[in-house]
């Protein structure tokens, strides 16, 4: 757990400071400072709602990182909750107390050649959970950027509308003189 804390705290702090720096550049926060708002006021009223919503993304990202780290620690013989030595046919084998997937992968990695299903079942399950958590995180990020996406959508819609108008203007015949005789299209009448 100490290793997870040592690795996890700096990553969470760096992500939080990135978000804070990005939000401090926004115009409404700068306006709040210019109107005399204190740092506590800006943090409480403007930054707290964003940090609440970004907190879930940070937590999910940290969960994925921690799961990957736990798997690698399990491969190197460091198990969550400790280990005990059990004798199997006279050979001492380290065994995870908690029987979590990372520990099962780590304790059976040497058995991969003889019985690969012992390692592949928890390994595929572990990767499947990591993929699911990553998909959840991506969907939350997309949902949070709804304003950006809608403004981009609006800009694309305006551009397509302008292109359609330009194409229609190109298709309409240009009448050189203002009589019906000058235009081939209207001579039939």
C-alpha positions in Angstrom: 0.0 0.0 0.0 2.9 2.3 0.6 4.2 1.8 -2.9 0.7 2.5 -4.3 0.6 5.7 -2.2 4.1 6.8 -3.3 3.2 6.3 -7.0 -0.4 7.5 -6.8 -0.1 10.8 -4.9 2.2 12.6 -7.3 0.1 11.6 -10.3 -3.1 12.8 -8.7 -1.4 16.1 -7.7 0.0 16.7 -11.2 -3.4 16.0 -12.8 -5.1 18.3 -10.3 -2.6 21.1 -10.8 -3.0 20.8 -14.6 -6.8 21.2 -14.3 -6.4 24.2 -11.9 -4.0 25.9 -14.3 -6.3 25.3 -17.2 -9.3 26.7 -15.3 -7.3 29.7 -13.9 -6.8 30.8 -17.5 -10.6 31.1 -18.0 -12.0 34.6 -18.4 -14.7 34.3 -15.7 -12.1 33.4 -13.1 -9.8 36.2 -14.2 -12.8 38.5 -14.0 -13.6 37.3 -10.5 -10.0 38.1 -9.4 -10.2 41.6 -11.1 -13.5 42.3 -9.3 -11.7 41.7 -5.9 -12.5 38.0 -5.3 -10.1 36.2 -2.9 -8.5 32.9 -3.7 -10.8 31.2 -1.3 -13.9 32.7 -3.0 -12.7 31.7 -6.5 -11.8 28.2 -5.2 -15.2 27.8 -3.5 -17.5 29.3 -6.1 -15.8 28.7 -9.4 -13.3 25.9 -9.1 -15.1 23.5 -6.7 -17.8 22.5 -9.2 -15.2 21.7 -11.8 -13.0 19.8 -9.4 -16.1 17.7 -8.3 -16.7 16.6 -11.9 -13.1 16.1 -12.7 -12.6 14.2 -9.5 -14.4 11.1 -10.9 -12.2 11.1 -13.9 -9.1 11.5 -11.8 -10.3 8.7 -9.5 -10.9 6.3 -12.5 -7.5 7.2 -14.0 -5.8 6.5 -10.7 -7.7 3.2 -10.3 -6.5 2.0 -13.8 -2.9 3.0 -12.9 -3.1 1.3 -9.5 -4.5 -1.9 -11.1 -1.6 -2.0 -13.5 0.9 -1.4 -10.8 -0.6 -4.1 -8.6 -0.3 -6.6 -11.4 3.3 -5.8 -11.9 4.0 -6.0 -8.2 2.3 -9.4 -8.2 4.5 -10.6 -10.9 7.5 -9.5 -8.9 6.2 -11.3 -5.8 4.8 -8.4 -3.8 1.2 -9.3 -3.0 -1.6 -7.1 -1.5 -2.1 -8.3 2.1 1.1 -10.3 2.2 1.9 -13.9 1.4 2.5 -17.2 3.0 4.8 -20.1 1.9 2.9 -23.2 1.1 4.6 -26.5 0.3 3.5 -28.3 -2.9 5.3 -31.6 -3.4 8.1 -30.5 -1.1 8.7 -27.1 -2.8 7.8 -23.9 -1.0 5.6 -21.7 -3.2 4.6 -18.1 -2.2 0.8 -17.8 -2.0 -1.2 -14.6 -1.8 -3.4 -14.2 1.3 -6.0 -12.2 -0.4 -6.3 -14.3 -3.6 -6.8 -11.2 -5.7 -6.2 -11.4 -9.5 -2.9 -9.6 -9.4 -1.6 -12.0 -6.8 -2.9 -15.0 -8.7 -1.2 -13.8 -11.8 2.1 -13.2 -9.9 2.1 -16.5 -8.0 1.4 -18.6 -11.1 3.5 -16.8 -13.7 6.1 -19.6 -13.6 3.4 -22.1 -14.4 2.6 -20.4 -17.7 4.5 -23.0 -19.8 2.9 -26.0 -18.2 -0.6 -24.8 -17.7 -1.3 -21.4 -19.3 -5.0 -21.3 -18.4 -4.0 -20.8 -14.7 -2.5 -17.5 -15.6 -4.5 -16.5 -18.6 -7.9 -16.6 -16.9 -7.1 -14.0 -14.3 -5.0 -12.0 -16.7 -7.8 -11.7 -19.3 -10.2 -10.9 -16.6 -7.9 -8.2 -15.2 -7.4 -6.7 -18.7 -11.1 -6.8 -19.3 -11.8 -4.8 -16.1 -9.1 -2.3 -17.1 -10.7 -1.9 -20.5 -14.1 -1.4 -19.0 -12.9 1.3 -16.6 -11.1 3.0 -19.4 -14.3 3.1 -21.5 -16.2 4.5 -18.6 -13.6 7.2 -18.2 -13.7 8.1 -21.9 -17.5 8.3 -21.9 -17.5 10.6 -18.9 -14.9 12.8 -20.5 -17.0 13.0 -23.7 -20.1 13.8 -21.6 -18.2 16.5 -19.8 -17.0 18.1 -23.0 -20.6 18.5 -24.3 -20.3 22.3 -24.6 -17.1 21.9 -26.6 -18.7 19.3 -28.8 -21.8 21.3 -29.3 -19.9 24.4 -30.2 -17.8 22.4 -32.7 -21.0 20.9 -34.1 -22.6 24.4 -34.5 -19.5 25.7 -36.2 -19.5 22.7 -38.6 -23.2 23.2 -39.3 -22.7 26.9 -40.1 -19.8 26.1 -42.4 -21.9 23.5 -44.3 -24.8 25.9 -44.5 -22.4 28.6 -46.0 -21.0 26.0 -48.4 -24.5 25.1 -49.5 -25.3 28.8 -50.1 -22.1 29.2 -52.1 -22.9 26.1 -54.2 -26.4 27.4 -54.9 -25.0 30.7 -56.0 -22.6 29.0 -58.4 -25.4 26.9 -59.9 -27.7 29.9 -60.6 -27.4 31.3 -64.1 -25.9 34.7 -64.4 -28.0 36.9 -66.7 -25.8 39.3 -68.6 -28.5 41.6 -69.7 -31.7 42.0 -68.0 -33.9 40.9 -70.9 -35.1 37.4 -71.6 -33.4 37.3 -74.9 -29.9 37.2 -73.4 -30.5 34.0 -71.5 -30.7 30.6 -73.3 -32.9 29.1 -70.6 -35.7 31.5 -71.1 -35.9 31.7 -74.9 -38.5 29.0 -75.1 -41.1 31.2 -73.5 
